Each structure stands twice: as C-alpha cells, then as structure tokens.
C-alpha cells in the first residue's frame, strides 16, 4: 500500500483513475481551505463571489485533472492559484461594471442617452461612450415608466426618500413605511440592472 504525505496526491491519483467518489471528496477536502485562503487574501470580496471562484476552480480541476502537475506544486497550491485567478477576473469585471455605473451618472447629467457631456473619472471619452451605450441598453430593457423614473433619480444621485415616494405613489404611507418601500424598489431595480449589464457583457464576450 502506498502512503501519501499530502492527501491531495492520493485524491489526484484517484481522480485520474476515474474513481467515482473522488470528485465529491476533492470538493469536501478543498472547499474550506480554499475559501479561507481567498477570504484572507481578498477581504473586500463578497461571500458569493469567493464561493463561485472556489467552486469554479474545483470543478475545472475535476473536469481536467491532467492539467495539474504534482511535480510543480501541491494540489492545494494549484487550486489556490486557479481560484485566485477566477476571483481576480470576477472582481475586475465588477469594477468595470461599477465604473460604468459612475459613467451612467455623467451621461444622465448630460441629458439624452448618447449626449456625452462629462467623462467618467479615469475612463476618458471611451468610458463615456460605453456608459452611453449601457444606459441606452438599460432604458430599452426597462419598459416600466416608473422604473425608468426611479433609475433617473438614482443616476442623478438623489438620496432623499420624498422624490422616490412621489414617483412610486407612496404619499399615503408614513415616512418609515416610505423608506422601507423605496429601499425595496431600489434594491429590486439594482438587481435587475446588474442582470441586464451582465447580459450585455455576455453578449460582448460571445464569439
């Protein structure tokens, strides 16, 4: 019987041998350590993004274990490197999306979508043009006039409850109720905007 100092070596051997229980054991063994490593290295990343990066790294390895070379590093080190790359890509994509939202505000202040008046910080004219296209895409996919009005308030940086409550027809509610209802509507709209921008990014990345 062969004994392995590193449990990852045995798991790798079993995975190469098509052991049907190996994939689940790889996930069980490495999910926790990888998650802790990424959280320590990237405390600014949210829990879901870290989880997705860890799962993607493990699944990628399980699907193609031959890409791992045991002579170069331990399996944990290899998976950490892969998960770190996936997480960095996710964080970079989110940063681009956030910059685009900042640019959207500049476009909104300039008037109609496509009327570029102010460049987004650090992005230059290309960033504002991208913001213009993104804003147009959002407006095309937000057919509800109320959502479009709320989006306009958000892009103008409006933080008071009253303007949102007026648009949403919440005048009969108390101020605390208005605040709660406005927050729910804005949160829902932000999630929809995020999904729309992700769809737009996916369309751009498609071959």
MDAnalysis code that builds the backbone (N, CA, C; Angstrom):
import MDAnalysis as mda
import numpy as np

u = mda.Universe.empty(621, n_residues=207, atom_resindex=np.repeat(np.arange(207), 3), trajectory=True)
u.add_TopologyAttr("name", ["N", "CA", "C"] * 207)
u.add_TopologyAttr("resid", np.arange(1, 208))
u.add_TopologyAttr("resname", ["UNK", "UNK", "UNK", "UNK", "UNK", "UNK", "UNK", "UNK", "UNK", "UNK", "UNK", "UNK", "UNK", "UNK", "UNK", "UNK", "UNK", "UNK", "UNK", "UNK", "UNK", "UNK", "UNK", "UNK", "UNK", "UNK", "UNK", "UNK", "UNK", "UNK", "UNK", "UNK", "UNK", "UNK", "UNK", "UNK", "UNK", "UNK", "UNK", "UNK", "UNK", "UNK", "UNK", "UNK", "UNK", "UNK", "UNK", "UNK", "UNK", "UNK", "UNK", "UNK", "UNK", "UNK", "UNK", "UNK", "UNK", "UNK", "UNK", "UNK", "UNK", "UNK", "UNK", "UNK", "UNK", "UNK", "UNK", "UNK", "UNK", "UNK", "UNK", "UNK", "UNK", "UNK", "UNK", "UNK", "UNK", "UNK", "UNK", "UNK", "UNK", "UNK", "UNK", "UNK", "UNK", "UNK", "UNK", "UNK", "UNK", "UNK", "UNK", "UNK", "UNK", "UNK", "UNK", "UNK", "UNK", "UNK", "UNK", "UNK", "UNK", "UNK", "UNK", "UNK", "UNK", "UNK", "UNK", "UNK", "UNK", "UNK", "UNK", "UNK", "UNK", "UNK", "UNK", "UNK", "UNK", "UNK", "UNK", "UNK", "UNK", "UNK", "UNK", "UNK", "UNK", "UNK", "UNK", "UNK", "UNK", "UNK", "UNK", "UNK", "UNK", "UNK", "UNK", "UNK", "UNK", "UNK", "UNK", "UNK", "UNK", "UNK", "UNK", "UNK", "UNK", "UNK", "UNK", "UNK", "UNK", "UNK", "UNK", "UNK", "UNK", "UNK", "UNK", "UNK", "UNK", "UNK", "UNK", "UNK", "UNK", "UNK", "UNK", "UNK", "UNK", "UNK", "UNK", "UNK", "UNK", "UNK", "UNK", "UNK", "UNK", "UNK", "UNK", "UNK", "UNK", "UNK", "UNK", "UNK", "UNK", "UNK", "UNK", "UNK", "UNK", "UNK", "UNK", "UNK", "UNK", "UNK", "UNK", "UNK", "UNK", "UNK", "UNK", "UNK", "UNK", "UNK", "UNK", "UNK", "UNK", "UNK", "UNK", "UNK", "UNK", "UNK", "UNK"])
u.atoms.positions = np.array([
    [0.847, -1.195, 0.000],
    [0.000, 0.000, 0.000],
    [0.881, 1.244, 0.000],
    [0.506, 2.219, -0.812],
    [1.262, 3.460, -0.896],
    [0.645, 4.485, 0.042],
    [1.501, 5.134, 0.857],
    [1.027, 6.167, 1.769],
    [1.453, 7.532, 1.239],
    [0.540, 8.499, 1.306],
    [0.812, 9.834, 0.789],
    [0.842, 10.834, 1.944],
    [1.922, 11.626, 1.983],
    [2.001, 12.666, 2.999],
    [0.948, 13.744, 2.745],
    [0.718, 14.055, 1.480],
    [-0.263, 15.068, 1.102],
    [-1.531, 14.363, 0.628],
    [-2.657, 14.549, 1.322],
    [-3.905, 13.902, 0.886],
    [-4.279, 14.266, -0.546],
    [-3.838, 15.446, -0.993],
    [-4.142, 15.855, -2.355],
    [-3.531, 14.933, -3.387],
    [-2.380, 14.347, -3.069],
    [-1.727, 13.437, -4.013],
    [-2.588, 12.198, -4.250],
    [-3.126, 11.647, -3.165],
    [-3.969, 10.463, -3.307],
    [-5.264, 10.805, -4.039],
    [-5.851, 11.943, -3.703],
    [-7.081, 12.347, -4.381],
    [-6.830, 12.547, -5.873],
    [-5.684, 13.118, -6.197],
    [-5.350, 13.326, -7.607],
    [-5.196, 11.985, -8.323],
    [-4.517, 11.048, -7.681],
    [-4.347, 9.722, -8.281],
    [-5.698, 9.056, -8.510],
    [-6.578, 9.151, -7.526],
    [-7.898, 8.530, -7.648],
    [-8.736, 9.199, -8.731],
    [-8.574, 10.511, -8.858],
    [-9.328, 11.224, -9.890],
    [-8.856, 10.797, -11.277],
    [-7.545, 10.659, -11.446],
    [-7.006, 10.201, -12.727],
    [-7.450, 8.778, -13.039],
    [-7.668, 7.990, -11.983],
    [-8.098, 6.603, -12.162],
    [-9.611, 6.487, -12.308],
    [-10.293, 7.634, -12.412],
    [-11.749, 7.667, -12.601],
    [-12.504, 7.062, -11.426],
    [-11.973, 7.232, -10.225],
    [-12.680, 6.799, -9.019],
    [-13.962, 7.628, -8.897],
    [-15.131, 7.012, -8.879],
    [-16.391, 7.775, -8.880],
    [-16.619, 8.610, -7.627],
    [-15.951, 8.272, -6.534],
    [-16.141, 9.043, -5.303],
    [-15.132, 10.184, -5.163],
    [-14.125, 10.203, -6.032],
    [-13.057, 11.198, -5.900],
    [-13.545, 12.635, -6.065],
    [-14.397, 12.952, -7.065],
    [-14.808, 14.356, -7.233],
    [-15.447, 14.959, -5.986],
    [-16.364, 14.221, -5.356],
    [-17.024, 14.764, -4.170],
    [-16.038, 14.912, -3.016],
    [-15.071, 13.990, -2.921],
    [-14.084, 14.088, -1.850],
    [-13.121, 15.254, -2.086],
    [-12.797, 15.516, -3.341],
    [-11.966, 16.680, -3.659],
    [-12.680, 17.954, -3.217],
    [-13.958, 18.041, -3.545],
    [-14.728, 19.225, -3.156],
    [-14.774, 19.357, -1.637],
    [-15.064, 18.255, -0.955],
    [-15.178, 18.282, 0.507],
    [-13.847, 18.660, 1.155],
    [-12.754, 18.164, 0.601],
    [-11.437, 18.376, 1.214],
    [-10.908, 19.790, 0.992],
    [-11.180, 20.370, -0.193],
    [-10.528, 21.632, -0.542],
    [-11.420, 22.863, -0.448],
    [-12.724, 22.683, -0.397],
    [-13.605, 23.856, -0.403],
    [-13.316, 24.784, 0.774],
    [-13.220, 24.233, 1.978],
    [-12.977, 25.053, 3.163],
    [-11.642, 25.778, 3.129],
    [-10.525, 25.060, 2.919],
    [-9.218, 25.730, 2.884],
    [-9.112, 26.795, 1.795],
    [-9.664, 26.510, 0.612],
    [-9.609, 27.498, -0.466],
    [-10.411, 28.744, -0.109],
    [-11.588, 28.535, 0.466],
    [-12.429, 29.668, 0.850],
    [-11.725, 30.539, 1.878],
    [-11.113, 29.914, 2.879],
    [-10.413, 30.682, 3.915],
    [-9.230, 31.445, 3.329],
    [-8.504, 30.824, 2.409],
    [-7.358, 31.497, 1.794],
    [-7.798, 32.728, 0.998],
    [-8.846, 32.581, 0.210],
    [-9.294, 33.702, -0.615],
    [-9.879, 34.819, 0.240],
    [-10.614, 34.456, 1.279],
    [-11.177, 35.493, 2.148],
    [-10.087, 36.276, 2.857],
    [-9.013, 35.582, 3.249],
    [-7.904, 36.267, 3.915],
    [-7.159, 37.174, 2.939],
    [-7.033, 36.714, 1.698],
    [-6.280, 37.484, 0.699],
    [-7.118, 38.604, 0.099],
    [-8.432, 38.396, -0.007],
    [-9.311, 39.389, -0.632],
    [-10.496, 39.691, 0.291],
    [-10.252, 40.381, 1.402],
    [-11.343, 40.651, 2.353],
    [-12.439, 41.529, 1.769],
    [-12.133, 42.250, 0.686],
    [-13.138, 43.128, 0.087],
    [-14.140, 42.363, -0.763],
    [-13.834, 41.121, -1.119],
    [-14.717, 40.335, -1.977],
    [-15.893, 39.799, -1.169],
    [-17.086, 39.834, -1.755],
    [-18.249, 39.327, -1.035],
    [-18.246, 37.802, -1.024],
    [-19.019, 37.242, -0.116],
    [-19.010, 35.797, 0.120],
    [-19.410, 35.005, -1.119],
    [-20.419, 35.477, -1.843],
    [-20.887, 34.748, -3.023],
    [-19.822, 34.700, -4.113],
    [-19.107, 35.811, -4.300],
    [-18.073, 35.852, -5.335],
    [-16.930, 34.904, -4.996],
    [-16.543, 34.874, -3.720],
    [-15.495, 33.944, -3.285],
    [-15.956, 32.503, -3.485],
    [-17.178, 32.220, -3.075],
    [-17.721, 30.860, -3.224],
    [-17.714, 30.434, -4.692],
    [-18.154, 31.319, -5.576],
    [-18.196, 30.983, -7.001],
    [-16.801, 30.691, -7.543],
    [-15.810, 31.483, -7.113],
    [-14.439, 31.277, -7.589],
    [-13.894, 29.937, -7.114],
    [-14.180, 29.586, -5.866],
    [-13.706, 28.311, -5.315],
    [-14.351, 27.141, -6.052],
    [-15.659, 27.198, -6.226],
    [-16.368, 26.108, -6.906],
    [-15.895, 25.977, -8.348],
    [-15.715, 27.109, -9.024],
    [-15.264, 27.079, -10.415],
    [-13.877, 26.448, -10.523],
    [-12.988, 26.778, -9.590],
    [-11.632, 26.220, -9.615],
    [-11.659, 24.710, -9.405],
    [-12.445, 24.266, -8.434],
    [-12.513, 22.828, -8.152],
    [-13.140, 22.079, -9.322],
    [-14.231, 22.617, -9.867],
    [-14.900, 21.948, -10.983],
    [-14.004, 21.895, -12.215],
    [-13.255, 22.961, -12.443],
    [-12.338, 22.979, -13.580],
    [-11.273, 21.895, -13.433],
    [-10.764, 21.742, -12.218],
    [-9.758, 20.704, -11.973],
    [-10.358, 19.312, -12.123],
    [-11.542, 19.099, -11.558],
    [-12.177, 17.781, -11.624],
    [-12.445, 17.378, -13.075],
    [-12.820, 18.344, -13.904],
    [-13.104, 18.041, -15.310],
    [-11.834, 17.729, -16.096],
    [-10.721, 18.320, -15.677],
    [-9.476, 18.118, -16.417],
    [-8.300, 18.018, -15.443],
    [-8.219, 16.927, -14.679],
    [-7.172, 16.805, -13.655],
    [-5.760, 16.710, -14.223],
    [-5.637, 16.336, -15.484],
    [-4.303, 16.174, -16.064],
    [-3.567, 17.506, -16.205],
    [-4.281, 18.620, -16.074],
    [-3.624, 19.927, -16.161],
    [-2.777, 20.213, -14.922],
    [-3.049, 19.501, -13.851],
    [-2.269, 19.678, -12.624],
    [-1.013, 18.826, -12.682],
    [0.140, 19.445, -12.403],
    [1.425, 18.747, -12.385],
    [1.893, 18.619, -10.941],
    [1.804, 17.420, -10.348],
    [2.211, 17.240, -8.942],
    [3.676, 17.556, -8.698],
    [4.484, 17.537, -9.755],
    [5.902, 17.821, -9.585],
    [6.200, 19.293, -9.387],
    [5.229, 20.153, -9.645],
    [5.471, 21.596, -9.556],
    [4.920, 22.216, -8.278],
    [3.841, 21.651, -7.751],
    [3.246, 22.225, -6.541],
    [2.289, 21.216, -5.927],
    [1.815, 21.535, -4.737],
    [0.772, 20.709, -4.130],
    [-0.553, 21.028, -4.812],
    [-1.519, 20.140, -4.645],
    [-2.828, 20.365, -5.254],
    [-3.507, 21.587, -4.640],
    [-3.322, 21.790, -3.341],
    [-3.916, 22.960, -2.697],
    [-3.340, 24.249, -3.281],
    [-2.029, 24.269, -3.492],
    [-1.402, 25.458, -4.080],
    [-1.922, 25.699, -5.489],
    [-2.051, 24.629, -6.253],
    [-2.549, 24.743, -7.626],
    [-3.979, 25.278, -7.642],
    [-4.838, 24.701, -6.813],
    [-6.233, 25.140, -6.781],
    [-6.348, 26.576, -6.275],
    [-5.482, 26.948, -5.346],
    [-5.483, 28.330, -4.861],
    [-5.148, 29.291, -5.987],
    [-4.171, 28.926, -6.802],
    [-3.781, 29.770, -7.925],
    [-4.933, 29.916, -8.925],
    [-5.603, 28.799, -9.220],
    [-6.716, 28.843, -10.171],
    [-7.874, 29.667, -9.608],
    [-8.223, 29.415, -8.344],
    [-9.330, 30.146, -7.720],
    [-9.006, 31.632, -7.619],
    [-7.755, 31.948, -7.317],
    [-7.340, 33.353, -7.237],
    [-7.520, 34.040, -8.588],
    [-7.145, 33.348, -9.664],
    [-7.327, 33.918, -10.996],
    [-8.793, 34.146, -11.321],
    [-9.642, 33.159, -10.980],
    [-11.078, 33.311, -11.226],
    [-11.651, 34.476, -10.424],
    [-11.202, 34.605, -9.173],
    [-11.713, 35.682, -8.327],
    [-11.251, 37.045, -8.837],
    [-9.993, 37.144, -9.246],
    [-9.495, 38.410, -9.781],
    [-10.274, 38.819, -11.024],
    [-10.582, 37.845, -11.877],
    [-11.379, 38.151, -13.069],
    [-12.762, 38.660, -12.685],
    [-13.375, 38.010, -11.690],
    [-14.708, 38.428, -11.245],
    [-14.669, 39.824, -10.635],
    [-13.639, 40.108, -9.838],
    [-13.521, 41.429, -9.212],
    [-13.264, 42.505, -10.260],
    [-12.452, 42.183, -11.266],
    [-12.177, 43.151, -12.326],
    [-13.442, 43.448, -13.124],
    [-14.224, 42.410, -13.380],
    [-15.471, 42.598, -14.118],
    [-16.439, 43.463, -13.322],
    [-16.506, 43.219, -12.012],
    [-17.385, 44.023, -11.162],
    [-16.902, 45.467, -11.097],
    [-15.580, 45.665, -11.061],
    [-15.038, 47.027, -11.034],
    [-15.395, 47.775, -12.312],
    [-15.312, 47.073, -13.454],
    [-15.696, 47.708, -14.719],
    [-17.167, 48.084, -14.702],
    [-17.985, 47.204, -14.125],
    [-19.422, 47.481, -14.065],
    [-19.702, 48.691, -13.173],
    [-18.979, 48.786, -12.058],
    [-19.175, 49.922, -11.166],
    [-18.724, 51.222, -11.826],
    [-17.595, 51.172, -12.560],
    [-17.144, 52.375, -13.271],
    [-18.162, 52.787, -14.321],
    [-18.783, 51.789, -14.934],
    [-19.774, 52.106, -15.954],
    [-20.991, 52.770, -15.325],
    [-21.365, 52.328, -14.112],
    [-22.487, 52.964, -13.433],
    [-22.161, 54.413, -13.089],
    [-20.888, 54.672, -12.708],
    [-20.471, 56.052, -12.472],
    [-20.576, 56.852, -13.761],
    [-20.167, 56.239, -14.871],
    [-20.253, 56.910, -16.158],
    [-21.699, 57.170, -16.544],
    [-22.589, 56.246, -16.176],
    [-24.003, 56.437, -16.488],
    [-24.529, 57.712, -15.847],
    [-24.060, 57.991, -14.641],
    [-24.497, 59.214, -13.978],
    [-24.047, 60.434, -14.771],
    [-22.826, 60.394, -15.295],
    [-22.335, 61.507, -16.092],
    [-23.173, 61.693, -17.342],
    [-23.528, 60.586, -17.978],
    [-24.348, 60.673, -19.179],
    [-25.721, 61.223, -18.845],
    [-26.289, 60.747, -17.723],
    [-27.614, 61.216, -17.333],
    [-27.607, 62.718, -17.077],
    [-26.531, 63.229, -16.500],
    [-26.440, 64.656, -16.243],
    [-26.320, 65.442, -17.539],
    [-25.865, 64.751, -18.602],
    [-25.719, 65.432, -19.880],
    [-26.995, 65.490, -20.683],
    [-28.033, 64.791, -20.254],
    [-29.298, 64.850, -20.976],
    [-29.666, 63.511, -21.550],
    [-29.910, 63.455, -22.859],
    [-30.372, 62.243, -23.500],
    [-29.244, 61.230, -23.591],
    [-29.574, 59.922, -23.552],
    [-28.546, 58.908, -23.743],
    [-27.808, 59.137, -25.050],
    [-26.499, 59.076, -24.983],
    [-25.703, 59.301, -26.178],
    [-25.175, 60.720, -26.253],
    [-25.725, 61.643, -25.453],
    [-25.237, 63.014, -25.426],
    [-24.147, 63.104, -24.379],
    [-22.905, 62.882, -24.771],
    [-21.798, 62.752, -23.832],
    [-21.292, 64.131, -23.446],
    [-21.486, 64.482, -22.175],
    [-21.095, 65.798, -21.701],
    [-19.915, 65.739, -20.744],
    [-19.847, 64.688, -19.926],
    [-18.815, 64.590, -18.901],
    [-18.194, 63.210, -18.957],
    [-16.868, 63.139, -18.931],
    [-16.194, 61.848, -18.946],
    [-16.196, 61.248, -17.555],
    [-16.275, 59.910, -17.491],
    [-16.156, 59.227, -16.208],
    [-14.720, 59.319, -15.738],
    [-14.485, 59.422, -14.419],
    [-13.126, 59.544, -13.905],
    [-12.252, 58.394, -14.358],
    [-11.152, 58.745, -15.030],
    [-10.171, 57.745, -15.414],
    [-10.522, 56.962, -16.654],
    [-11.718, 57.165, -17.225],
    [-12.124, 56.360, -18.364],
    [-11.977, 57.091, -19.686],
    [-11.994, 58.410, -19.681],
    [-11.854, 59.160, -20.908],
    [-13.095, 59.058, -21.761],
    [-13.030, 59.565, -23.005],
    [-14.199, 59.543, -23.891],
    [-14.725, 58.143, -24.137],
    [-13.806, 57.144, -24.194],
    [-14.273, 55.782, -24.431],
    [-15.180, 55.316, -23.302],
    [-14.841, 55.698, -22.063],
    [-15.663, 55.301, -20.927],
    [-17.041, 55.919, -20.994],
    [-17.121, 57.179, -21.404],
    [-18.416, 57.831, -21.503],
    [-19.239, 57.248, -22.641],
    [-18.578, 56.907, -23.742],
    [-19.295, 56.284, -24.847],
    [-19.862, 54.943, -24.416],
    [-19.061, 54.177, -23.667],
    [-19.530, 52.892, -23.152],
    [-20.709, 53.101, -22.213],
    [-20.631, 54.139, -21.378],
    [-21.732, 54.434, -20.464],
    [-22.991, 54.790, -21.233],
    [-22.830, 55.555, -22.302],
    [-23.978, 55.934, -23.118],
    [-24.667, 54.703, -23.689],
    [-23.876, 53.778, -24.201],
    [-24.445, 52.554, -24.766],
    [-25.126, 51.719, -23.686],
    [-24.493, 51.659, -22.508],
    [-25.070, 50.877, -21.417],
    [-26.384, 51.481, -20.952],
    [-26.421, 52.810, -20.856],
    [-27.650, 53.478, -20.430],
    [-28.761, 53.240, -21.441],
    [-28.429, 53.334, -22.711],
    [-29.432, 53.086, -23.746],
    [-29.965, 51.653, -23.632],
    [-29.059, 50.709, -23.385],
    [-29.462, 49.308, -23.249],
    [-30.393, 49.133, -22.054],
    [-30.055, 49.769, -20.928],
    [-30.901, 49.666, -19.744],
    [-32.287, 50.239, -20.007],
    [-32.328, 51.402, -20.633],
    [-33.619, 52.041, -20.888],
    [-34.474, 51.208, -21.839],
    [-33.824, 50.570, -22.812],
    [-34.559, 49.729, -23.754],
    [-35.166, 48.513, -23.070],
    [-34.534, 48.065, -21.980],
    [-34.991, 46.850, -21.310],
    [-35.678, 47.146, -19.980],
    [-36.001, 48.401, -19.752],
    [-36.813, 48.789, -18.593],
    [-38.071, 49.477, -19.123],
    [-39.039, 48.705, -19.591],
    [-40.221, 49.303, -20.222],
    [-41.148, 50.019, -19.244],
    [-41.051, 49.689, -17.956],
    [-41.929, 50.311, -16.960],
    [-41.511, 51.768, -16.756],
    [-42.396, 52.728, -17.044],
    [-42.050, 54.149, -16.874],
    [-41.623, 54.490, -15.448],
    [-42.216, 53.810, -14.466],
    [-41.847, 54.073, -13.070],
    [-40.403, 53.668, -12.810],
    [-40.013, 52.498, -13.310],
    [-38.627, 52.058, -13.145],
    [-37.667, 53.037, -13.812],
    [-38.048, 53.550, -14.959],
    [-37.181, 54.494, -15.668],
    [-37.036, 55.796, -14.882],
    [-38.121, 56.234, -14.250],
    [-38.043, 57.456, -13.440],
    [-37.182, 57.231, -12.199],
    [-37.341, 56.066, -11.576],
    [-36.517, 55.748, -10.403],
    [-35.052, 55.664, -10.803],
    [-34.774, 55.051, -11.949],
    [-33.400, 54.976, -12.440],
    [-32.831, 56.372, -12.645],
    [-33.631, 57.270, -13.202],
    [-33.166, 58.636, -13.403],
    [-32.793, 59.312, -12.093],
    [-33.606, 59.108, -11.056],
    [-33.293, 59.678, -9.743],
    [-32.005, 59.089, -9.181],
    [-31.846, 57.781, -9.333],
    [-30.645, 57.123, -8.821],
    [-29.394, 57.633, -9.528],
    [-29.474, 57.788, -10.848],
    [-28.312, 58.235, -11.609],
    [-27.960, 59.686, -11.310],
    [-28.946, 60.457, -10.890],
    [-28.666, 61.852, -10.512],
    [-28.162, 61.962, -9.080],
    [-28.057, 60.821, -8.405],
    [-27.524, 60.828, -7.054],
    [-28.527, 61.248, -6.001],
    [-29.812, 61.181, -6.323],
    [-30.849, 61.577, -5.367],
    [-30.886, 60.588, -4.202],
    [-30.800, 61.095, -2.983],
    [-30.773, 60.239, -1.805],
    [-31.996, 60.445, -0.911],
    [-32.746, 61.501, -1.135],
    [-33.918, 61.754, -0.302],
    [-35.034, 60.763, -0.636],
    [-35.821, 60.442, 0.365],
    [-36.920, 59.491, 0.173],
    [-38.075, 60.117, -0.590],
    [-38.345, 61.392, -0.346],
    [-39.538, 62.042, -0.883],
    [-39.666, 61.952, -2.404],
    [-38.613, 62.260, -3.186],
    [-38.768, 62.174, -4.645],
    [-39.125, 60.766, -5.122],
    [-38.517, 59.754, -4.501],
    [-38.828, 58.375, -4.881],
    [-40.260, 58.019, -4.488],
    [-40.665, 58.434, -3.289],
    [-42.022, 58.138, -2.824],
    [-43.051, 58.778, -3.741],
    [-42.744, 59.969, -4.241],
    [-43.671, 60.655, -5.141],
    [-43.812, 59.884, -6.454],
    [-42.691, 59.427, -6.995],
    [-42.717, 58.664, -8.244],
    [-43.458, 57.342, -8.058],
    [-43.265, 56.708, -6.901],
    [-43.851, 55.394, -6.643],
    [-45.279, 55.473, -6.107],
    [-45.785, 56.684, -5.895],
    [-47.148, 56.834, -5.406],
    [-47.326, 56.356, -3.984],
    [-46.382, 56.720, -3.118],
    [-46.410, 56.249, -1.735],
    [-46.831, 57.344, -0.760],
    [-47.504, 58.360, -1.259],
    [-47.837, 59.511, -0.433],
    [-48.703, 59.198, 0.769],
    [-49.466, 58.118, 0.723],
    [-50.367, 57.784, 1.830],
    [-49.658, 57.043, 2.961],
    [-48.406, 56.649, 2.748],
    [-47.684, 55.894, 3.770],
    [-46.930, 56.832, 4.702],
    [-46.627, 56.330, 5.892],
    [-45.799, 57.095, 6.820],
    [-44.370, 57.141, 6.285],
    [-43.556, 58.047, 6.818],
    [-42.185, 58.184, 6.335],
    [-41.379, 56.891, 6.504],
    [-41.455, 56.209, 7.666],
    [-40.725, 54.936, 7.784],
    [-41.185, 53.900, 6.760],
    [-42.492, 53.866, 6.501],
    [-43.007, 52.924, 5.506],
    [-42.534, 53.299, 4.107],
    [-42.492, 54.604, 3.834],
    [-41.990, 55.059, 2.537],
    [-40.535, 54.648, 2.353],
    [-39.734, 54.853, 3.395],
    [-38.315, 54.496, 3.303],
    [-38.140, 53.012, 3.011],
    [-38.918, 52.184, 3.708],
    [-38.812, 50.737, 3.505],
    [-39.238, 50.356, 2.090],
    [-40.336, 50.951, 1.618],
    [-40.841, 50.620, 0.282],
    [-39.885, 51.106, -0.801],
    [-39.324, 52.297, -0.618],
    [-38.370, 52.837, -1.589],
    [-37.127, 51.958, -1.646],
    [-36.645, 51.540, -0.480],
    [-35.457, 50.679, -0.449],
    [-35.713, 49.372, -1.185],
    [-36.884, 48.778, -0.957],
    [-37.205, 47.521, -1.640],
    [-37.223, 47.709, -3.147],
    [-37.826, 48.809, -3.595],
    [-37.916, 49.051, -5.035],
    [-36.530, 49.300, -5.631],
    [-35.712, 50.092, -4.941],
    [-34.367, 50.378, -5.447],
    [-33.509, 49.118, -5.467],
    [-33.618, 48.296, -4.433],
    [-32.846, 47.049, -4.399],
    [-33.259, 46.135, -5.547],
    [-34.558, 46.045, -5.783],
    [-35.043, 45.211, -6.885],
    [-34.539, 45.735, -8.223],
    [-34.569, 47.059, -8.378],
    [-34.127, 47.657, -9.634],
    [-32.625, 47.472, -9.834],
    [-31.853, 47.597, -8.755],
    [-30.406, 47.398, -8.859],
    [-30.082, 45.971, -9.292],
    [-30.811, 45.004, -8.736],
    [-30.579, 43.612, -9.126],
    [-30.904, 43.406, -10.597],
    [-31.983, 44.031, -11.057],
    [-32.349, 43.882, -12.463],
    [-31.316, 44.556, -13.360],
    [-30.835, 45.734, -12.943],
    [-29.802, 46.418, -13.716],
    [-28.541, 45.574, -13.793],
    [-28.178, 44.953, -12.665],
    [-26.984, 44.111, -12.653],
    [-27.138, 42.951, -13.632],
    [-28.317, 42.321, -13.630],
    [-28.549, 41.205, -14.553],
    [-28.497, 41.673, -16.002],
    [-29.061, 42.847, -16.268],
    [-29.048, 43.369, -17.633],
    [-27.626, 43.669, -18.095],
    [-26.823, 44.268, -17.206],
    [-25.444, 44.582, -17.573],
    [-24.624, 43.312, -17.749],
    [-24.911, 42.290, -16.937],
    [-24.225, 41.011, -17.112],
    [-24.595, 40.394, -18.456],
    [-25.874, 40.527, -18.831],
    [-26.307, 40.013, -20.132],
    [-25.611, 40.771, -21.258],
    [-25.476, 42.089, -21.077],
    [-24.790, 42.895, -22.083],
    [-23.329, 42.492, -22.186],
    [-22.679, 42.279, -21.038],
    [-21.282, 41.829, -21.043],
    [-21.150, 40.481, -21.733],
    [-22.107, 39.584, -21.457],
    [-22.064, 38.269, -22.079],
    [-22.199, 38.342, -23.583],
    [-23.046, 39.255, -24.054],
    [-23.218, 39.414, -25.499],
    [-21.941, 39.942, -26.143],
    [-21.219, 40.818, -25.415],
    [-19.972, 41.359, -25.958],
    [-18.880, 40.304, -25.995],
    [-18.886, 39.413, -24.981],
    [-17.836, 38.395, -24.900],
    [-18.075, 37.228, -25.838],
    [-19.320, 37.093, -26.333],
    [-19.640, 35.956, -27.200],
    [-18.875, 36.079, -28.511],
    [-18.406, 34.934, -29.061],
    [-17.645, 34.978, -30.319],
    [-18.522, 35.386, -31.485],
])
